[in-house]
Amino acid sequence: MKNQQTDSLPSHPIGVFDSGVGGMTVMRALMERLPFEDIVYFGDTARVPYGVKSVATIQHFTEQIAHFLLEKQVKLLIIACNTMAAVAAETVRRVSPVPVLDVIDAGARNAVATTRSGNIGVIGTPTTVNSNAYARSIHALNPKARVYSQACPLFVPLVEEGWLDHPVTRLTAHEYLKPVFVEQIDTLVLGCTHYPLLKPMLADITGNRMLLVDSAVSMAEQTAQLLDEMGLANPQREAPDYQFYVTDIPLRFQTIGERFLGRSLNKLDMVQL
């Protein structure tokens, strides 16, 4: 495989990174799907949000983080942030000697495999939607697919507030999904790493009208498949080691991180790039 690092070992950890806390949903899906893999997580909490920054800045920050994780001898890099994946995935692939997976590609593959009609909806942050990255990835896999994208800027702050099934969140979701329902789609991609926490509520609102594609679960499945193909799945059957690195420890990071992970957040270290 392109970029495969010759000295990667099955015992080496997986590297996961995000602009902040959102990638914890990907981390959780990986923990559940691959319970014996060691994982190093990096959240750039000092410089979040990335969505308001220029493409050049996002690419620069993303490359810095990739180098940090490569120094930890990771066998695989996972871009768990839709904004980073939208504008910097190729930058990371150019510098990485190990394979690089990203949430947009994983979500697009799952959506194309799931849809029957070829009509696919994508909800995400304004930056991700404006980048058109999901539409490009989906069309590369199925040129006949029809993609309808809807920005949902209020979902991230509502999730971080813990309002996962609050009347305000429900009302907001109904407003955002009104134009989506008109489009006759059968598959809806949750194109932001915060959105899996809203999945039960969104499934309730969408009912049997469409299937929800969770890019965190898609990513975990793609990772498991790749590790098997490359012979890099960790054979150990002991408790795995999870390390968390952040560039700042905001007061609420631990609270939100533990909500996303569904477990205690241990081994949290602050670093400077």
N, C-alpha and C positions, 0 to 999 in steps of 0.2 A: 504493500500500500504506500502511496505517496506520503512522504514525511515520516515514515515509520522510523522510530529510534531503535537502532540495533541493540542497544544495551538495556532496553526496557525489560523488566522482569515481572512475572505475575504478582510478586509480593509488593511491588511499588504501588503507591496510592493513585487515586483518580484526583485530578485537579478540577475544581468547580469554581467559577467566578461570576460576580454580578456587581452592578454599580452600588448595591446596598444590601437590603434584607430580602428582596423579592425572590432571589434564587434559592432561598431556603425551601421553597416548595419543590424545586428540582432535587435539592439535597434529600428531602424527605422521601420522595419517590425512589431515589437511588438506594437509600437505606432499606426501604421495604423490598425492592426488587432484587438488590444485591447485598444481602445482609452480612457478607463476610469480606466486603471490600473496604480497605482503608480509604478515607476521603479527606482531602484538604480543601477547605472552603475559604474564598477571599471575597470580602465585601468592601468596596471603596466608599465607606460611609462618610469620609471627610469631604468627598467631592461630588456626592450625590446631590441633586438629580443630574443625570447625564442628558436628559431629553432637551434641555435648553442650551446645550453646548454645541459648538461647531463640529462638523464631521472630523476635521483635522485634530481637534482636541480630544474627541472621543477615541479616535484611532491611536493617538499618542498614549493616552491613559491605559487603554486596553492592552497595548503592546507592553507597557511597563508591568502590568499585572501578570501577563503571560510569562514574561521573563522571571518574575518572582516565583511563580509556581513551577516553572521548568527547573529552577535551582533546587526545588524540593524533590526532584527526580520523579515527577509524575509520569505515568505511562500513557496518559490520555488527558486532553484538555476539553472541558465542557463550558461553552459560553452560555450561561444560564440567564442572560439578560437580553430581552428582545431588542432594546435600543443598541446595545453593543453588537449583537448579531446582525442587525440590519445594516450597520455602516462599517463594521470593523472585522467581520469574520475572515475576509480574505487577507487582511493585514496579519492576523494571528496565524493563519495557515502558511503564510510566506515565511514567518520566522520560527515556526514550531517544528522540531524534529519528530514530534509525536503526533498521532492523529488528533484532529480537532472536530468536535461535534458542536452544533449550535441548536438552540431551541426552535428557531424559525424553520430550519430544514426538517427537524424532527416532527414539528407540528404539521408542516405542509405534506410530508410523506403520509402521515396518519390520515389527514383529511382526504387526500386523493384515494387512499385505500378504502376509506369509509363511505364516501359519497356514492349514491346510486345515480342521481340526476346530473351530477357535475356542477350543481349550483352550491357554492360554498360561501359561507359568511365568515368574516374575521372581525373580532372585536379586540381593540388594543388601545395603547396610549396614542395621543396625536402624533408623536414622533414616529412610532412604529407604523401607524397607518399611512402617514405622509411619505414614508420611505418607499412604500409599495413593495417591501421585501417579501411579504407573504404571497402577494399576487404573482410576483416574479418566480418564486420557488414553486408555487402550485402550477403555474403555466409551463414551467420547464419540465414538470413531470406529466402534465396533461394539458396540452395546448388548447383543448376544447373546453376546459373548465371555465365557468363563469364565477368570478370572485367579487363579492360585495363587502366592502370594509366600512366599519363604523368605529369612530373614536369615542372612547368612554373615559374622559379625563377625571371624573369624580370617583371612579371605582377605587383607585389606589389609596387616596386619603381615607375613604370609608373603610377599606380593609384594615389599614393601619390603625384606625380608631377601634377596630374590633367589632364594627357594626355589620356582621356577616349576614344577619337576617333581620335587620332593623327596618321598620316601616319606611324610613327615608331611603334606605338602600334599595328596597323593593320598588318604591316609586321611581327612583332614578333609573333602575334597570328597565322598568316598563317604558319609560320615555326613550331610552337609548335603543331598545329593541323594536319599537314601533316601525321604523323604516325597514328594519331587517326582516320583520314578518311579511312585509309586502313583497319581498323579493323571491318568495317561493324556494328558499334554500332548504336543504335537508341535512346539512352539516354545519356546525358553528365552531370555529376555532377560538379557544380562549387564548388570545395572543398577547398575554402579559403574565408574568410569573406570579403576580398577586391574585389573579382571577381564579385559580383552582380553589381558593378558599370560599369563593362565591358559588361553586359548582352546585351544591344542593339547592340553593335558592334559584339559580338560573335554570336548573333542570325542572324545577317546579313551575317556573314562569313559562318556559318553552314547551313543557308537556311532551306530547309525542310528536310534535311538529318537526323536531330536528334532533340529531345526535350531537353531543358536545365532545369536542376533541380537546383533551387536556395536554398541553405541550410538555408538562412536567412528566406525566406518565409516559408519553411518547418518547421523551428523551431517555428515561430509564430503560425502556424496552430496546431502543436503538443501541444504548451503551452495552447492555447485556449481550446482544447479538454480535456487536463488534468485538468485544473481549473474547467471546467464544471463537469467532472466526480467526482471530489473531493468536489464539492460544495464550491469552494474557489474563484469563479469569483467575482470581486468587484461590488457590486450593485450601488455604487455611480454614479451619472450622472453630477458631477462637473468636472472642469478642473483638470486633474491629476497632481501629483507632480513628477518631474524628478530631480534626484540628480546625479551628476557626481563626482567621486573621482579618482584622479590620483596620482601617486607617484612622478611625476615630471611634470612641465608644459613647455614642449619645445615650442619654438617660434611658430612652425607651427601646434601645436596640435589643437588649436582652429579653424584655417583655414581648416585643413583636416577634423576635427570632424564635422564642420558645413556642409562641402561638402557631407560627408557621411550621415549625418542626414537629410539634406535638410531643416534645420531650425537653428535658433540661439541657441548657446550653453550657457545656463544660469546655475547658481548654480554649478560652477566648483570649487572643493576644492582639495588642495594638502594635502596628508596625508603620514605619515611614518608608515610602518609596523614593 
